[in-house]
């Protein structure tokens, strides 16, 4: 009896935790596939859950930070959705691969062609972005989610360190430390040297095996010839012995 009560209490407690923690996770978020290193490029996914029981998400608008504009933004096709990329002129041109860029993406909008994200489901919207800034640890994207009943939810509140998460937090992409360029680096040279040593060792091993194989073949041939000679001598000896017995 006590065991069943304890089990029932545990189920209720677990359900309460899920109910209380649910809203904290049910918001538009952004995560990279792998890492999002400063100065590099990354593929990121905007995860959009449906928070309503009686409506579907039919539109998603992601606004890009203007203080750290991104010159390259390419969406991946998502079945059932039409995507539109909006660019705007920059007050200060960017330099990308030696060229000056006068405009950057300021907004990406996905609109559902059909039912959209239905209740109880979520969808991921991938983007390839870069080059990521090197003078900040994160990028804040403000998202606007529209439902089929015309309700609009604005995920635009910027989370602040040391404070509780706001009710409608904006998606935040954390940036990792810049990755070293391995081309021409000491590590690359060391790797090349190790590869060369491995190749030389493999070649030496191959030569040794070949020499050993040649030596084995030569030995086998010599032993074969010796065996033939011994056999012929034995036959000759047997013939001579037979003749002596006959003569006797």
PyMOL commands that set and color helices and strands:
alter all, ss='L'
color gray80, all
select helices_A, chain A and resi 2-25+186-247
alter helices_A, ss='H'
color red, helices_A
select strands_A, chain A and resi 29-32+42-49+57-63+72-75+81-96+99-112+122-130+138-147+152-155+171-174
alter strands_A, ss='S'
color yellow, strands_A
deselect
rebuild
show_as cartoon
